[in-house]
Amino acid sequence: MELLDAFKWRYATKKYDSTKKVDQVLVDKIVEAARIAPTSSGLQPFEVFVITNQELKNKIVAAANGQEIVADCSHLLVFAAWDNYTAERIDQIYALTTTRREQPADRYKAYTDRLKNMYLNRPAEVNFAHTARQAYIAFGFAIAEAASLKVDTTPMEGFVNEEVDKLLNLSDKGLKSVTLLPIGYRDETNDWLVNLRKVRNPREKFVTEIA
Amino acid sequence: MELLDAFKWRYATKKYDSTKKVDQVLVDKIVEAARIAPTSSGLQPFEVFVITNQELKNKIVAAANGQEIVADCSHLLVFAAWDNYTAERIDQIYALTTTRREQPADRYKAYTDRLKNMYLNRPAEVNFAHTARQAYIAFGFAIAEAASLKVDTTPMEGFVNEEVDKLLNLSDKGLKSVTLLPIGYRDETNDWLVNLRKVRNPREKFVTEIA
């Protein structure tokens, strides 16, 4: 199947069949897609939480305006972005890059100095706006990978971020929740959205070609 | 090929073979992936510009710290998000949704009233932060689709947004540039990055499982 067909097949699932679990092999692939997604300067400024604990999922339902998909899905992914850039975080990933690419120790010094000069002089909220955007690319990659595997997903922003942050102790890790991604298998008979047409602006409204 | 293999194959191309053009059929698929990507409440608050005009590409090089990939790529995609939500924009997409889904005229009235109540009382910059995030999901979808077609891309944020906005007259359309996506075919002999290892944090640092 072409990826574009998978994109047409997918939709924001509104009702999961809670008896159907996604095989761990497939969950791992979806998380792997998020892990290898591109990020600005390769800083990879976010993490993913994979939640199957039912008690915790139920608590997150309460933080997500009572949306039962969070409870009924097979696995709940939470994307959480760095609350700020720090010298340690930048150094950590470039130390890894230096090792993996077998480069001289100072290979990325000038580059990381430039990054630090840019990021460490900005307010935390400006940096978080940037880290969150990176998480959205990976969020897209995870949704794409799931669709390619015929696993349903529901991209979600509608939740109280601070409550999810507390439930996962994200501030201890210097993280803030950005999006939720329930994954699982649609309940075709009870999902009100499954048979409604996908609506997007037509190509001519969406694209401008300048030749 | 599995999508995950395409994700491993892709990298941020640093040098394009300017003699190789991407077939229009493939460009259309990449744009289509962005068009059908999910967005918050289905508002689809962004547009895509596809630029092959060499003079304009050269001007954008100057707005992108002299990065020649913008000139050498086959097609340059620019992702531009709404500068704000407006009642007209919300009504437009839900009028389309009402028609396409053959719903009664007032089917989405309560829902769009809720959206307007939420978005129209916030500062433009808060709304733009939100529209930009949606564009990043579609950016991810376009990168994914390109990779699945073995078309190279370079996800780019490093440019002066205001200059690109001016070059494309984006303010007239109520848009602001968010990302650039040069697409084309790598110049294997001259791309310094092509043979360097892709580096990401290991799974155990990236993922937390709560079972």
Contacts between the chains, C-beta under 8 A, distances in Angstrom:
chain1	res1	chain2	res2	distance
A	2	B	148	7.4
A	3	B	3	6.3
A	3	B	33	7.2
A	3	B	144	6.6
A	3	B	145	5.6
A	3	B	148	4.2
A	4	B	29	5.6
A	4	B	32	6.1
A	4	B	33	6.2
A	4	B	36	8.0
A	4	B	145	6.5
A	7	B	33	5.8
A	7	B	36	5.2
A	7	B	37	7.4
A	7	B	141	6.7
A	7	B	145	7.6
A	8	B	36	6.4
A	10	B	38	7.8
A	12	B	38	6.0
A	29	B	4	5.6
A	31	B	203	7.6
A	31	B	206	7.8
A	31	B	207	5.6
A	32	B	4	6.1
A	32	B	203	7.6
A	33	B	3	7.2
A	33	B	4	6.2
A	33	B	7	5.8
A	34	B	206	8.0
A	35	B	200	5.6
A	35	B	201	7.4
A	35	B	203	6.5
A	35	B	206	5.1
A	35	B	207	7.4
A	36	B	7	5.2
A	36	B	8	6.5
A	36	B	198	6.9
A	36	B	200	5.6
A	37	B	7	7.5
A	37	B	140	6.7
A	38	B	10	7.8
A	38	B	12	6.0
A	38	B	143	6.8
A	38	B	155	4.9
A	40	B	157	5.5
A	42	B	199	6.6
A	44	B	200	6.0
A	44	B	201	5.6
A	44	B	206	7.5
A	47	B	205	7.9
A	47	B	206	5.8
A	47	B	207	7.1
A	47	B	208	6.7
A	48	B	206	6.4
A	48	B	207	5.4
A	48	B	208	7.6
A	49	B	207	7.6
A	49	B	208	4.9
A	49	B	209	7.8
A	49	B	210	6.4
A	50	B	207	6.2
A	50	B	208	7.2
A	50	B	209	4.8
A	50	B	210	7.2
A	51	B	209	7.9
A	51	B	210	4.7
A	52	B	209	7.7
A	52	B	210	7.2
A	52	B	211	4.9
A	53	B	210	5.0
A	53	B	211	5.8
A	56	B	210	5.9
A	93	B	199	7.5
A	93	B	201	6.8
A	96	B	199	6.0
A	96	B	201	7.0
A	97	B	199	4.5
A	100	B	197	5.2
A	100	B	199	4.8
A	101	B	196	5.4
A	101	B	197	5.3
A	101	B	199	6.7
A	129	B	129	6.0
A	132	B	133	6.7
A	133	B	132	6.7
A	133	B	133	6.2
A	133	B	136	5.1
A	136	B	133	5.1
A	136	B	136	3.7
A	136	B	137	5.5
A	136	B	140	7.0
A	137	B	136	5.5
A	137	B	137	7.8
A	137	B	139	6.2
A	137	B	140	4.3
A	137	B	143	7.4
A	137	B	155	7.2
A	138	B	140	7.2
A	139	B	137	6.2
A	139	B	140	7.0
A	140	B	37	6.7
A	140	B	136	7.0
A	140	B	137	4.3
A	140	B	138	7.2
A	140	B	139	7.0
A	140	B	140	2.4
A	140	B	141	5.3
A	140	B	143	8.0
A	140	B	144	7.0
A	141	B	7	6.7
A	141	B	140	5.3
A	141	B	143	7.9
A	141	B	144	6.0
A	143	B	38	6.8
A	143	B	137	7.4
A	143	B	140	8.0
A	143	B	141	7.9
A	144	B	3	6.6
A	144	B	140	6.9
A	144	B	141	6.0
A	144	B	144	4.3
A	145	B	3	5.6
A	145	B	4	6.5
A	145	B	7	7.6
A	148	B	2	7.5
A	148	B	3	4.2
A	155	B	38	4.9
A	155	B	137	7.2
A	157	B	40	5.5
A	168	B	210	7.8
A	196	B	101	5.4
A	197	B	100	5.2
A	197	B	101	5.3
A	198	B	36	6.9
A	199	B	42	6.6
A	199	B	93	7.5
A	199	B	96	6.0
A	199	B	97	4.5
A	199	B	100	4.8
A	199	B	101	6.7
A	200	B	35	5.6
A	200	B	36	5.7
A	200	B	44	6.0
A	201	B	35	7.5
A	201	B	44	5.6
A	201	B	93	6.8
A	201	B	96	7.0
A	203	B	31	7.6
A	203	B	32	7.6
A	203	B	35	6.5
A	205	B	47	7.9
A	206	B	31	7.8
A	206	B	34	8.0
A	206	B	35	5.0
A	206	B	44	7.5
A	206	B	47	5.8
A	206	B	48	6.4
A	207	B	31	5.6
A	207	B	35	7.4
A	207	B	47	7.1
A	207	B	48	5.4
A	207	B	49	7.6
A	207	B	50	6.1
A	208	B	47	6.7
A	208	B	48	7.6
A	208	B	49	4.9
A	208	B	50	7.2
A	209	B	49	7.8
A	209	B	50	4.9
A	209	B	51	7.9
A	209	B	52	7.6
A	210	B	49	6.4
A	210	B	50	7.2
A	210	B	51	4.7
A	210	B	52	7.2
A	210	B	53	5.0
A	210	B	56	5.9
A	210	B	168	7.8
A	211	B	52	4.9
A	211	B	53	5.7
